[in-house]
Amino acid sequence: MENKENRFIELLTDLITHEFKTPISTISGFSELLSTNQGLSDEKKSEYLKLINEQSNYLAVITDCIVDICRMEIANFKLNEEKVNLSEIVKKKIHKLNRLNNSEFINDKINGKFEATIDYRKIISIIEIIIINLKKYMDKDTQIEISEERKDEYYIINFKTMASTSGIDSFISKFDNEFKLSDLSHTNPASIHWIKKIIDLYKGDITLEKSENEVEIKIKLRV
């Protein structure tokens, strides 16, 4: 029992250390710049406020991920499933993210009316984490296209962006090093650790394909 408790404490410490430091530093740094008001233009103020908002939302998502991982470790985790119009919920999330960024950086191609009995809050968090990670490596004016499809008992959501963006090779390396690991270590980001566990619960998978013109991430969930 003591060894299990020690492993749990070690896991929790590693997850918090790796996930909270960057967003907290970002929020603190830009808040200080705004509070001192050192001749910042309105454009810069708006940019910093968007970054603070984005990182605050990310902290909320990561906090939920870490709570879930802890519950999984102590066998106290369950999915809160209900029958919903998943397409409509995804569209609302895309609209909210575009509004928060004051731009249409997500190209909404969600046209279906797919209903499923699913823990939709977990799926929305997965979508948000993927978008945040893609956005880190994209050029400023590059869009992410999101679409969906239904094949047999699977719900599939696709993320596409231009392969020519300057940081996309870094993103692909990140994907290969983290998302595709079959044996997750405690040093992996909590978000990656959590996404793989949720996708496994839905007997699905996550893949990345790169063509000459674009990169596509495909998440498949059995619903």
N, C-alpha and C positions, 0 to 999 in steps of 0.2 A: 504493500500500500504506500509506504514511504517513497519508494522509487517512482511510482506512478505520480504521486503528488509533486515530486521534484521535477519530473519531466513536464508536467502541466505548467508549473511555475516558470520553467525555462522557456517553454513554448510561448507563454503569455508575454514574458519579458522581451523575447526576440521580436514578436509580432508588433508590440507597441513601439519598441525602439526603432524598427525599420520603417514603420508606416506613419508615425506621427511627427517625426522630426522635420521633414521637408515642408509639409503644409503649414505647420505652426510657425516655422521660420519665415515662410512667405508672407503669412498674415501679419506677423509681428513687424517685419521689415517694411512692408508697404503701408501699414497703419502708421508707423513712425514717420515715414515720408509725408503722408497726408496731414498728420497732426502738426508737423513743423511748417507745412505750407511754404516750402522754399521756392517760391516763384514758379510753381508748377502750372502748366497750361491746363485748360479745361479738358483737352484731349488726353493728357497724361493722367489727370485725376480720374477720368472715366475709365481709362485702361487699368489703373491700379485698383479701383473699386471692383471691376469685373474679375480681376485676379483674386482679390480677397473673397469675393462671393463664390467663385469657382472652387477655391481651396476649402472654404467653409463647408460647402456642399459635399466635397470629397471626404472631408473629415467625418461628416455624418454617415456617409456610406461605409467608410472603413470601420467606424465604430460598430456598426451593425454586423459587418463581416467578422470582426474579432469576437463579438459576443456569440455569433453562430459557431465559430470554430471552437470556442471554449465549451459550448454546449455539446458539440460533436465529440469532443475529447472525453467528456464525462457522461456520454450516452444520454443526454437530456435535450436532444434536438429533434424537432419534428417540423415538417413542412405544413404551412397553414394554407391549404388549398381551397379554392372555391371556383365555381364556374363563372367565367368572365369573357367579355369580348376583348381578347388580347390585342387585336389590331388597334382598336380604339384607344386602349391604354398606352400602347407604344407611341401612337401618333401624338397623344397629349404630352408625353415625356419629351419627344422631339421638339414640339412647339415650345415647351418651357425652356429647354436648353438653348434654343435659338433666341428666345426672348431675353434670357439672362445675358447672352453674349452680344445682344444688339446686332445680330447678323444672321444670315441664312447659311451658316457654315455646314448645316446638316440638310441634305437634299432628301426630302421625305418622299419615298416611293411605296409607302404602306397603303395599299388600296383594298386589301381584303377585309373580310368580316369574320376572322377566325375566332371561334369560341373554343375554350379549353378549360378543363378543371386543373388548375395549376396554382402554385404560389406566385402570383404575378409580381409581388413586391421584390422577390428574389430575381426574377427575370429582368425587371426594370433596373435593378442595381447592377446586374451583369452588363446590360447595355450601356449604362452610364460609365462604368469602369473601362469598358472597351473604347468608348468615345474619348474619354479623358486621356487614355494612353496613346491613342492614335493622334490626338490633337497636339500632344507634346512634340511629335516628330514631323508634323506637317508644316509646309510653308503657310504663311499667314492667310492667303486668299484661297487656299485649296478647300474643296468641299468633301464631306463624307456622304456617300449615298447609302441609304438604308432601305432595304426591301425585305419582303417576307414571302414564304411559300409554304404550302402544305403537301407533303408526300406521304401517303399512307397514314401511319399513326404518328408521323413526325412533324413538328413545327420547326421551320428553318428560318433563321434571320441572317441576312447578308449585310456586311459592311464593305463598301468599296471606296477606295481613294486612289488618286493618281500615283503611279509608281515613280514618277519623275521628281517627286518632292525631295528636297535635299536631305532630310533625315530618315527617309523610309528604310534604308539599309540598316540603320540603327534599330528601328522598330522591328524589322524582321529578325535581327540578331536577338533582340529581347524576347520575341515570341519563341524562337527556337530554344533559347536557354531557359525559359520559364514555363510557358504554357505547355510545351511538349514533354516536360520531364515526367517520367512515369512514377518516380519515387521522389516526392516532394520533401525537401529538407526544411528545417525551421528558418533557414536564412532566406527562403523565397518570400516575396512580398505577401502579406496577408490576403490582398485582393486576388492574387493568382491562386494561392492555396485554396481560397474559398470558392472561386469560380469553378475550379476543377472538381471540387467536392459536390457542388450543386449540380453540375452537368452530369456527373457520375450517378447521382441519385435519380436523374431522369433518363438514365441509360443512353446518354447522348455523347456527342463529341464536339471538338472545336478544331477547325483546320484553317490553314493559311495557304493561299495560292498567289503566285506572282506571275503576271504576264508582262509583255513588253510595255503596256500602257497603264496597268493598274495593279493594285494589291487588293485581294478580297479575303476577308475573314468570314467564315461560315460557322454558325452555331446551330447544332441540331439537337432537339429535345424530343423525347418520346412523351406524348401527352394523350 
